[in-house]
Amino acid sequence: MKIAILGAGISGLALARFLIDGGHEPSDIDLFESGSKAGGLCHSKTVDGFTYDISGGHILFSKDAEALQWMKDQGGGDDSFVKRDRNTKIRFGDHWVHYPFENGIGDLPPQANLDCLKGYIEAWHERTAEGTSAPGDFKAWIQWRFGDGIAKHFMDPYNEKIWKRELDQISSGWVAGRVPDAPIEDVLKAAIGMRTEGYTHQAIFYYPKQGGFQAITDHLAASMTERIQLSTPITHLKREGEVWKVNGAPYDCVVSTIPLTHMPKIVEGMPVDVAAAMTGLEYNSMVTFLLALDREKHPDLSWIYLPHADQGPTNRVTYMSNYSPGNAPEGKTSFLCEVTVPGGVPAPGASLEREVIDGMVHAGLVKKDEIMFADRSDVGHAYVVFDHDFDRKRAVSLDWLESSGLFPLGRFGRFDYDNSDQCVIKARSLAAELLARAARG
Ligand SMILES: Cc1cc2nc3c(=O)[nH]c(=O)nc-3n(C[C@H](O)[C@H](O)[C@H](O)COP(=O)(O)OP(=O)(O)OC[C@H]3O[C@@H](n4cnc5c(N)ncnc54)[C@H](O)[C@@H]3O)c2cc1C
């Protein structure tokens, strides 16, 4: 069974590795990658000794211990990674607020603390005593779940910054299982200054010692270089009888990690309604800025959130040099600032860098004379956006691909809000399915 894998990000690379390790003949697998190197969203970049992850700071963690170990093994083994405690905070004016926000309200100025506590109790009472069910739109969901204080001081401004849309345009479906529900006792304790932990899932994470997060995909790609065709965009897919023609070459099986929004231009003969569903899927792009700093040491933080407009367009800042000593030259440090942009819209030009830096200065995070240089990266597909028609558009898209014998995989190949470990888990199960098919002939 000749298999074509479209895209050599972590999903495509992991799939190829699992297939080969499962006994599939390597010469029957071809990976096609439009970029000049493998890695996709896991890319990192090094400039003058400063390394950063171009799609925002990436950490390695997973609830699936096997997948986590597999990624470490593929990335050079345990000794190639540093282990870090997650320490994240929210910058609120000149205050530092413990994350998650509801576990940190005691760090707020008194009036904001009171607003948040009062709103939380009122919302909790409505939810539990009156039994109201979760609203379908995200704006109403925030009120329902956190109350108006947390909505006003954190959730609304932060989410407007990241999603770049009115929050009532977004469905609340995606938050299930993503935003943990803090027990009321924890919020009460937090308000009077008793520390509670909250979200413990990523309490510890791993990061490659050298080369940025991309070290994982670099190692994976190096284990099968002869199977990867770089700088080879797939521009044409056509079904002919039992086979799919990939840029003219026949394959028995095609797995695509290419963003669904690109597929209508590539696949010949796609029905109009399916093409409309795919191109209608919404996403956000991203611009990241590395700030290389002439600063010897950062506080012990992993990343922070900047919810407010006067902090500039950045929504999250990673303390990139804290992830690994390999990420900055000795005696220097770095920040990585993330800015989202609506997908399909041209990203802001050179003025964005100035706005980011001014915001960081205003937030009290950096002084201009500490910045040695800034480096910008643009990422086309960064976040899946869950508008109210998302489930239908995604189902129409995936149903058609699967019924046509094309296997969609990956964060934008399936429009799943997945981290790299989940990409690996899905690649592992697809590999098992394809190996079983190949065995059946
Ligand atoms: C802001 C942000 C923070 C994140 N943080 C984390 C984190 O901390 N930890 C974590 O594990 N994950 C994190 N992720 C998620 C992680 O980056 C992704 O889940 C993962 O990299 C997706 O891999 P993929 O292979 O599915 O897709 P991609 O990496 O997008 O790979 C698709 C590949 O297809 C190629 N391609 C596109 N079109 C064509 C074509 N026509 N022909 C051939 N090739 C093509 C692309 O060049 C790309 O290499 C984060 C993502 C973002 C945006």
The ligand as an SDF file (V2000), in Angstrom:
LIG
                    3D

 53 58  0  0  0  0  0  0  0  0999 V2000
    0.0250   29.7670   19.9220 C   0  0  0  0  0  0  0  0  0  0  0  0
    0.2060   28.2820   19.9220 C   0  0  0  0  0  0  0  0  0  0  0  0
    0.7450   27.6910   21.0480 C   0  0  0  0  0  0  0  0  0  0  0  0
    0.8960   26.3110   21.0890 C   0  0  0  0  0  0  0  0  0  0  0  0
    1.4590   25.7530   22.1870 N   0  0  0  0  0  0  0  0  0  0  0  0
    1.6690   24.4290   22.2280 C   0  0  0  0  0  0  0  0  0  0  0  0
    2.3380   23.8460   23.3300 C   0  0  0  0  0  0  0  0  0  0  0  0
    2.7400   24.5310   24.2730 O   0  0  0  0  0  0  0  0  0  0  0  0
    2.5520   22.5090   23.3230 N   0  0  0  0  0  0  0  0  0  0  0  0
    2.1470   21.7250   22.2840 C   0  0  0  0  0  0  0  0  0  0  0  0
    2.3690   20.5130   22.3230 O   0  0  0  0  0  0  0  0  0  0  0  0
    1.4920   22.2430   21.2230 N   0  0  0  0  0  0  0  0  0  0  0  0
    1.2540   23.5760   21.1680 C   0  0  0  0  0  0  0  0  0  0  0  0
    0.6260   24.1330   20.0850 N   0  0  0  0  0  0  0  0  0  0  0  0
    0.0430   23.2580   19.0570 C   0  0  0  0  0  0  0  0  0  0  0  0
    1.0340   22.6610   18.0880 C   0  0  0  0  0  0  0  0  0  0  0  0
    1.8500   23.6620   17.5040 O   0  0  0  0  0  0  0  0  0  0  0  0
    0.2530   21.9730   16.9720 C   0  0  0  0  0  0  0  0  0  0  0  0
   -0.7420   21.1430   17.5110 O   0  0  0  0  0  0  0  0  0  0  0  0
    1.0860   21.1110   16.0650 C   0  0  0  0  0  0  0  0  0  0  0  0
    2.3140   21.6950   15.7650 O   0  0  0  0  0  0  0  0  0  0  0  0
    0.2820   20.8520   14.7740 C   0  0  0  0  0  0  0  0  0  0  0  0
    0.9980   20.0090   13.9410 O   0  0  0  0  0  0  0  0  0  0  0  0
    0.3690   19.4870   12.5640 P   0  0  0  0  0  0  0  0  0  0  0  0
    1.3890   18.6060   11.9720 O   0  0  0  0  0  0  0  0  0  0  0  0
   -0.9810   18.9450   12.8030 O   0  0  0  0  0  0  0  0  0  0  0  0
    0.1520   20.7910   11.6970 O   0  0  0  0  0  0  0  0  0  0  0  0
    1.2390   21.7610   11.0580 P   0  0  0  0  0  0  0  0  0  0  0  0
    2.3690   21.9290   11.9730 O   0  0  0  0  0  0  0  0  0  0  0  0
    0.4700   22.9580   10.6180 O   0  0  0  0  0  0  0  0  0  0  0  0
    1.7560   20.9490    9.7970 O   0  0  0  0  0  0  0  0  0  0  0  0
    1.1440   20.9800    8.5490 C   0  0  0  0  0  0  0  0  0  0  0  0
    2.2570   20.9850    7.5160 C   0  0  0  0  0  0  0  0  0  0  0  0
    1.6560   20.9630    6.2180 O   0  0  0  0  0  0  0  0  0  0  0  0
    2.4460   21.7720    5.3780 C   0  0  0  0  0  0  0  0  0  0  0  0
    1.6420   22.1380    4.2060 N   0  0  0  0  0  0  0  0  0  0  0  0
    0.6430   23.0510    4.1290 C   0  0  0  0  0  0  0  0  0  0  0  0
    0.1470   23.1010    2.8980 N   0  0  0  0  0  0  0  0  0  0  0  0
    0.8300   22.1920    2.1690 C   0  0  0  0  0  0  0  0  0  0  0  0
    0.7600   21.7590    0.7990 C   0  0  0  0  0  0  0  0  0  0  0  0
   -0.1160   22.2720   -0.0640 N   0  0  0  0  0  0  0  0  0  0  0  0
    1.6170   20.7850    0.3860 N   0  0  0  0  0  0  0  0  0  0  0  0
    2.5100   20.2280    1.2500 C   0  0  0  0  0  0  0  0  0  0  0  0
    2.6120   20.6210    2.5500 N   0  0  0  0  0  0  0  0  0  0  0  0
    1.7770   21.5640    2.9900 C   0  0  0  0  0  0  0  0  0  0  0  0
    2.8320   22.9280    6.2700 C   0  0  0  0  0  0  0  0  0  0  0  0
    3.9810   23.6120    5.7580 O   0  0  0  0  0  0  0  0  0  0  0  0
    3.1190   22.2350    7.5890 C   0  0  0  0  0  0  0  0  0  0  0  0
    4.4740   21.8670    7.7130 O   0  0  0  0  0  0  0  0  0  0  0  0
    0.4810   25.5000   19.9950 C   0  0  0  0  0  0  0  0  0  0  0  0
   -0.0120   26.1200   18.8520 C   0  0  0  0  0  0  0  0  0  0  0  0
   -0.1490   27.5020   18.8000 C   0  0  0  0  0  0  0  0  0  0  0  0
   -0.6720   28.1400   17.5580 C   0  0  0  0  0  0  0  0  0  0  0  0
  1  2  1  0
  2  3  1  0
  2 52  2  0
  3  4  2  0
  4  5  1  0
  4 50  1  0
  5  6  2  0
  6  7  1  0
  6 13  1  0
  7  8  2  0
  7  9  1  0
  9 10  1  0
 10 11  2  0
 10 12  1  0
 12 13  2  0
 13 14  1  0
 14 15  1  0
 14 50  1  0
 15 16  1  0
 16 17  1  0
 16 18  1  0
 18 19  1  0
 18 20  1  0
 20 21  1  0
 20 22  1  0
 22 23  1  0
 23 24  1  0
 24 25  2  0
 24 26  1  0
 24 27  1  0
 27 28  1  0
 28 29  2  0
 28 30  1  0
 28 31  1  0
 31 32  1  0
 32 33  1  0
 33 34  1  0
 33 48  1  0
 34 35  1  0
 35 36  1  0
 35 46  1  0
 36 37  1  0
 36 45  1  0
 37 38  2  0
 38 39  1  0
 39 40  1  0
 39 45  2  0
 40 41  1  0
 40 42  2  0
 42 43  1  0
 43 44  2  0
 44 45  1  0
 46 47  1  0
 46 48  1  0
 48 49  1  0
 50 51  2  0
 51 52  1  0
 52 53  1  0
M  END
$$$$
